[in-house]
């Protein structure tokens, strides 16, 4: 059986996508930070950018070039409103998409919020040697994704992306 590394410390950058939040009001970004730190992962950088396609892509590309950053977790902008462009910005950059991430996230969300889970366009995958996750902006959604999907597998994902 293939073992999943749940103990490896991973260096992470967090990007909150919001036209209105600042760091004091960013409960989802704060929740991601707290959960990462509780599991002994290292926060390398944290930023908030507006829901603008080019701004989102610029931050991802900049962080992907930083060899100390192994994973990027985005939150916000994954819905269907005209301003929600995170899914498009992220999916266009991925070398490989982790299809099961979005599927499992929506399944777990369905158990909590019912059919409204259909409106989530959460996505994950890799660009180069960097794991990338894009989550909804809801604090409950962030906690669900972190606790059930990301934290149990992020060490393994980072290991898989290391050039051997």
NUGU-967342 format. One line per field, with one value per residue (C-alpha): residue number from 1; residue in one letter; x, y, z. Coordinates in steps of 0.001 Angstrom, whole numbers. Each point is the difference from the previous one (the first is absolute). Layout:
BEGIN
i (NUM; ...);
aa (A; ...);
x (X; ...);
y (Y; ...);
z (Z; ...);
This chain:
BEGIN
i (1; 2; 3; 4; 5; 6; 7; 8; 9; 10; 11; 12; 13; 14; 15; 16; 17; 18; 19; 20; 21; 22; 23; 24; 25; 26; 27; 28; 29; 30; 31; 32; 33; 34; 35; 36; 37; 38; 39; 40; 41; 42; 43; 44; 45; 46; 47; 48; 49; 50; 51; 52; 53; 54; 55; 56; 57; 58; 59; 60; 61; 62; 63; 64; 65; 66; 67; 68; 69; 70; 71; 72; 73; 74; 75; 76; 77; 78; 79; 80; 81; 82; 83; 84; 85; 86; 87; 88; 89; 90; 91; 92; 93; 94; 95; 96; 97; 98; 99; 100; 101; 102; 103; 104; 105; 106; 107; 108; 109; 110; 111; 112; 113; 114; 115; 116; 117; 118; 119; 120; 121; 122; 123; 124; 125; 126; 127; 128; 129; 130; 131; 132; 133; 134; 135; 136; 137; 138; 139; 140; 141; 142; 143; 144; 145; 146; 147; 148; 149; 150; 151; 152; 153; 154; 155; 156; 157; 158; 159; 160; 161; 162; 163; 164);
aa (X; X; X; X; X; X; X; X; X; X; X; X; X; X; X; X; X; X; X; X; X; X; X; X; X; X; X; X; X; X; X; X; X; X; X; X; X; X; X; X; X; X; X; X; X; X; X; X; X; X; X; X; X; X; X; X; X; X; X; X; X; X; X; X; X; X; X; X; X; X; X; X; X; X; X; X; X; X; X; X; X; X; X; X; X; X; X; X; X; X; X; X; X; X; X; X; X; X; X; X; X; X; X; X; X; X; X; X; X; X; X; X; X; X; X; X; X; X; X; X; X; X; X; X; X; X; X; X; X; X; X; X; X; X; X; X; X; X; X; X; X; X; X; X; X; X; X; X; X; X; X; X; X; X; X; X; X; X; X; X; X; X; X; X);
x (0; 1268; 553; -1117; 2397; -2131; 2872; 2210; 171; -841; 840; -3212; -1140; -3597; -1817; -3390; -2044; -2310; -1064; -1004; 2027; 3120; 2177; -2071; -3247; 1449; -1435; 568; 3645; 455; -1629; 2386; 2975; -1113; -653; 3357; 1844; -1879; 1322; 3558; 18; 1865; -1631; 2411; -2235; -3550; -1702; -3418; -692; -3089; -2063; 1978; 1210; 3441; 662; -832; 2189; 2875; 108; -203; 2764; 2216; -431; 419; 3446; 948; 1671; -807; -3765; -1305; -3734; -2350; -3472; -2434; -3406; -2789; -1285; -1002; -3734; -2089; -332; 1419; 2954; 926; 3013; 2197; -906; 884; 3231; 1176; -1109; 1724; 3333; -121; 2288; -2103; -3460; -1040; -3540; -910; 613; -2927; -2205; 700; -299; -3447; -1055; 1084; -1603; -3242; -151; 117; -1831; -1969; -333; 1619; 3275; -443; 954; 3541; 2728; 2748; 3000; 3466; 3016; 3640; 2147; 3591; 937; -2707; -3312; -2866; -3426; -2829; -2780; -3206; 179; -2403; 1736; -2010; 984; 3653; -39; -1709; 2537; 2966; -1051; -1383; 2105; 3055; 1578; -205; 1765; 2084; 3245; -492; -888; 3147; 2072; -1526; 995; 3660; 2231; 1610);
y (0; 3476; 1991; 3639; 2326; 2017; 1197; 1934; 3735; 1955; 3625; 1745; 3340; 1176; 2234; 1434; 1227; 2830; 3449; 962; -1873; 1196; -2161; 833; -1099; -3039; -2759; -2658; 921; 51; -3443; -1421; 1503; -1389; -3486; -88; 1121; -2523; -2719; 1417; 1271; 3235; 3178; 1594; 2775; 1294; 2571; 1295; 980; 1239; -2431; 787; -2738; 1505; 823; -3557; -1518; 2376; -1063; -3702; 282; 2038; -2486; -3003; 1350; 264; -3324; 289; -69; -3549; 717; 2914; 145; 2521; 857; 2001; 651; -3577; 602; 1107; 3746; 2096; 1009; -3608; -809; -2072; -3298; 1332; 1624; -3120; -2698; 1775; -230; -3603; -2533; -2790; 288; -2157; -758; -1920; 3036; 2008; -3088; -1023; 3568; 360; -3386; 972; 3417; -1605; -1846; 3391; 2446; -2143; 810; 3428; -1974; -126; 3670; -605; -52; -1083; -1316; -1361; -1166; 745; 2465; -1121; -1240; 2056; -1350; 2449; -19; 2475; 29; 1966; 3076; -1327; -707; -3209; -1169; 791; -1958; -2954; -115; 471; -2592; -2694; 338; 2233; -630; -3805; 36; 3165; -1648; -2852; 2391; 2047; -3215; -1101; 3284; -119; -697; -3391);
z (0; -907; 3190; 193; 1809; 2427; 2168; -2409; 658; -3150; -840; -1045; -1418; 445; -2464; 902; -2946; 1035; -1128; 3552; 2644; 1726; 2271; 3098; -1718; -1769; 2203; -2667; -489; 3779; 278; -2615; 1844; 3369; -1365; -1790; 3117; 2177; -2311; 13; -3560; -702; -1311; -2464; -1356; 236; -2216; -924; -3602; -1797; -2051; -3151; -2334; -666; 3665; 1066; -2708; 765; 3677; -859; -2602; 2335; 2851; -2301; -919; 3702; 790; 3720; -675; -428; 45; -674; 1517; -1434; 1413; -1572; -3500; -856; -427; -2972; 483; -2854; 2241; 873; -2177; 2326; -1664; -3455; 1196; 1844; -2426; -2914; 1865; 1206; -1628; 1504; 1517; 2982; -1160; 3140; 2212; -1344; -170; 3611; 1247; -1573; 1389; 3530; -404; -1117; 3314; 1763; -2282; -2412; -3706; 383; -77; -3783; -164; 1251; -2585; 2392; -1900; 737; -1903; -612; -1863; -184; 3472; 1756; 1292; -543; 1630; -719; 2592; 457; 2226; 2626; 3302; 433; -3489; 689; 3258; -1706; -2833; 2310; 2583; -2313; -3154; 182; 3401; -300; -3396; -435; 1157; -2434; -2827; 640; 2; -3308; -1653; 1012; -2978; 604);
